[in-house]
Amino acid sequence: MPIMRIVDHFDPAPKYRQIAQSIRELIQAGELEPHDTIPSETALVQIHGVARETVRDAMRVLREEGWIFTIQARGSFVSPRERWPEQPE
């Protein structure tokens, strides 16, 4: 699993946004490629020391933005590049 930035519990940014940003950065850096598996909710809860609902909120944000897709009972995966949001150059 790629090294993920851990939630800063003293940062005023919401924890779910920090988790989403961490995963987004891994995707943008190429450490997570299209169709790679995103760590499970359970793993993310343990890594970040947050509630499951916080992780679910982060995953929801990433799905809405087009970075990931989820298959029920299989997990979440990096979306194909064509689904990613427009990146400023």
Backbone bond lengths (Angstrom), bond angles and torsions (degrees), N, CA, C in turn:
res aa  C-N    CA-C-N  psi(-1)  N-CA   C-N-CA  omega(-1)  CA-C   N-CA-C  phi
1 M - - - 1.446 - - 1.535 108.58 -
2 P 1.345 116.93 133.88 1.469 119.69 178.47 1.532 110.74 -61.56
3 I 1.316 115.33 156.11 1.465 120.75 179.42 1.526 108.65 -74.53
4 M 1.305 115.15 123.96 1.452 122.28 -176.03 1.523 109.52 -107.95
5 R 1.336 115.88 139.37 1.455 120.35 174.54 1.521 108.05 -65.98
6 I 1.330 117.16 131.25 1.458 122.71 -177.24 1.528 109.86 -85.29
7 V 1.316 115.77 148.33 1.466 122.16 179.18 1.525 109.47 -59.25
8 D 1.333 115.30 134.22 1.463 122.25 174.37 1.524 106.75 -95.30
9 H 1.325 116.73 106.73 1.454 121.26 -175.59 1.531 112.63 -68.71
10 F 1.339 117.74 -10.17 1.463 121.51 177.78 1.528 112.06 -99.77
11 D 1.315 116.80 -7.39 1.462 121.90 177.64 1.529 108.43 -73.17
12 P 1.343 117.98 134.41 1.466 119.07 179.88 1.532 113.81 -70.62
13 A 1.331 117.76 -15.02 1.468 120.35 178.50 1.527 108.67 -66.17
14 P 1.339 117.47 139.97 1.468 119.54 178.64 1.534 110.89 -55.80
15 K 1.310 115.76 142.35 1.472 121.07 -177.53 1.526 111.76 -59.35
16 Y 1.334 117.89 -39.33 1.461 119.39 -179.22 1.518 110.69 -63.92
17 R 1.336 117.17 -34.46 1.465 120.29 178.01 1.536 110.81 -69.31
18 Q 1.332 116.88 -36.75 1.465 120.59 177.32 1.525 110.67 -64.06
19 I 1.326 116.58 -42.30 1.471 120.46 179.11 1.522 110.04 -64.70
20 A 1.326 116.74 -45.96 1.468 120.78 178.59 1.529 110.10 -59.24
21 Q 1.323 117.50 -43.39 1.465 120.97 -179.84 1.516 111.36 -63.79
22 S 1.312 116.77 -39.55 1.463 120.95 178.85 1.528 111.08 -61.39
23 I 1.316 117.02 -45.63 1.473 121.26 179.42 1.522 109.87 -67.97
24 R 1.323 117.18 -41.73 1.467 121.98 178.33 1.529 110.22 -58.39
25 E 1.332 117.19 -43.01 1.469 121.32 179.25 1.529 111.75 -63.54
26 L 1.331 117.50 -38.59 1.470 120.62 177.49 1.525 110.76 -63.93
27 I 1.322 116.45 -39.00 1.467 120.56 178.95 1.524 109.76 -67.31
28 Q 1.331 116.66 -48.15 1.464 120.59 -178.12 1.526 112.10 -63.50
29 A 1.334 117.16 -32.47 1.466 121.56 -179.89 1.534 112.13 -79.68
30 G 1.339 116.90 -7.02 1.460 120.18 -179.82 1.519 113.52 83.13
31 E 1.336 117.24 7.38 1.462 119.78 177.71 1.525 111.22 -76.71
32 L 1.312 116.63 -23.01 1.467 123.29 169.51 1.519 106.53 -120.52
33 E 1.309 116.75 121.32 1.464 123.22 -177.10 1.528 110.13 -99.34
34 P 1.344 117.43 162.66 1.464 119.55 175.75 1.526 111.66 -50.35
35 H 1.300 115.51 135.40 1.457 127.24 -179.50 1.530 114.18 75.92
36 D 1.341 118.11 -0.64 1.462 119.69 172.52 1.527 109.12 -66.67
37 T 1.313 115.61 149.93 1.463 121.31 178.45 1.525 110.17 -78.89
38 I 1.325 115.23 134.05 1.466 121.67 172.36 1.533 106.22 -82.36
39 P 1.328 118.95 143.19 1.467 118.98 177.21 1.540 111.12 -52.28
40 S 1.311 116.41 147.71 1.466 121.57 -177.98 1.525 111.08 -64.86
41 E 1.332 115.74 161.94 1.466 120.62 175.85 1.522 110.11 -55.24
42 T 1.321 116.36 -44.48 1.466 120.84 -178.82 1.527 110.62 -60.00
43 A 1.325 116.84 -44.91 1.468 120.45 179.32 1.523 110.69 -63.33
44 L 1.330 117.24 -43.31 1.463 120.52 -179.17 1.526 111.54 -66.23
45 V 1.326 117.15 -37.01 1.472 121.19 175.69 1.528 109.22 -60.14
46 Q 1.334 117.13 -45.76 1.462 121.25 -178.92 1.526 111.90 -68.43
47 I 1.313 117.53 -42.22 1.469 121.99 -179.38 1.524 110.75 -60.97
48 H 1.337 116.31 -45.71 1.458 120.94 -171.63 1.524 114.46 -96.96
49 G 1.317 118.07 -12.96 1.454 120.20 -179.19 1.511 112.97 64.67
50 V 1.337 115.21 42.44 1.467 120.97 -179.14 1.522 109.41 -123.94
51 A 1.322 115.63 172.31 1.460 121.25 177.75 1.527 110.49 -74.11
52 R 1.317 116.13 152.96 1.464 121.68 178.86 1.533 111.07 -56.74
53 E 1.325 116.97 -38.51 1.473 120.60 -179.55 1.531 111.04 -62.59
54 T 1.321 117.67 -33.18 1.468 121.67 176.85 1.526 110.03 -63.71
55 V 1.322 116.69 -43.65 1.465 121.33 178.15 1.526 109.53 -65.53
56 R 1.322 117.68 -41.90 1.470 120.62 178.93 1.523 111.19 -61.07
57 D 1.329 116.67 -39.11 1.467 120.15 177.68 1.527 110.71 -63.59
58 A 1.332 116.86 -41.25 1.469 120.76 178.56 1.527 110.59 -62.62
59 M 1.323 116.59 -43.92 1.461 120.70 -179.92 1.532 110.83 -65.61
60 R 1.321 116.66 -38.30 1.466 120.83 177.84 1.529 110.47 -60.41
61 V 1.332 116.37 -45.00 1.470 120.96 179.04 1.532 109.99 -59.33
62 L 1.326 116.81 -47.65 1.467 120.64 -178.99 1.527 111.76 -63.81
63 R 1.342 117.36 -37.58 1.477 120.36 176.51 1.525 110.09 -64.58
64 E 1.333 116.57 -46.76 1.470 120.74 -178.82 1.525 111.65 -61.97
65 E 1.325 117.26 -34.46 1.463 121.44 179.62 1.535 112.02 -78.01
66 G 1.336 117.39 -17.54 1.464 120.89 179.25 1.510 114.71 97.45
67 W 1.340 118.87 5.31 1.459 121.34 -178.40 1.520 112.35 -75.76
68 I 1.329 117.28 -32.56 1.472 120.33 -177.15 1.524 110.30 -134.80
69 F 1.333 114.92 164.85 1.459 121.43 170.17 1.517 106.98 -135.59
70 T 1.321 116.50 155.04 1.454 121.98 -176.34 1.518 109.69 -122.96
71 I 1.310 116.01 136.62 1.463 122.57 173.64 1.528 106.03 -114.50
72 Q 1.324 115.41 119.68 1.448 120.09 -176.81 1.524 110.99 -54.42
73 A 1.320 115.67 134.88 1.468 125.28 178.98 1.537 113.07 70.08
74 R 1.340 117.95 3.05 1.471 120.21 178.44 1.515 112.19 -118.84
75 G 1.326 116.63 -32.84 1.465 119.50 179.04 1.509 112.85 126.12
76 S 1.324 114.18 -171.29 1.469 121.94 179.07 1.524 108.70 -112.60
77 F 1.319 114.74 145.25 1.458 121.99 -173.61 1.523 109.94 -135.88
78 V 1.334 116.24 155.17 1.456 121.22 175.88 1.524 108.34 -68.94
79 S 1.322 115.55 132.18 1.467 120.85 179.53 1.528 110.95 -70.30
80 P 1.336 116.72 157.34 1.463 119.78 171.62 1.533 109.50 -59.94
81 R 1.318 117.02 148.54 1.480 121.90 -175.16 1.529 113.12 -52.88
82 E 1.310 117.70 -35.51 1.468 119.57 -177.02 1.539 112.56 -65.60
83 R 1.314 117.89 -15.77 1.467 121.38 177.94 1.527 112.18 -92.49
84 W 1.345 117.01 -11.67 1.464 120.22 -179.11 1.518 109.57 -67.56
85 P 1.345 117.03 151.92 1.468 119.78 176.36 1.528 110.18 -63.75
86 E 1.319 115.21 158.44 1.461 120.89 176.78 1.514 109.78 -59.58
87 Q 1.329 117.15 134.38 1.463 122.07 -179.91 1.524 109.22 -106.35
88 P 1.349 117.35 129.35 1.466 118.30 174.60 1.513 110.15 -66.31
89 E 1.310 116.64 141.13 1.467 120.11 -177.53 1.502 112.11 -95.31
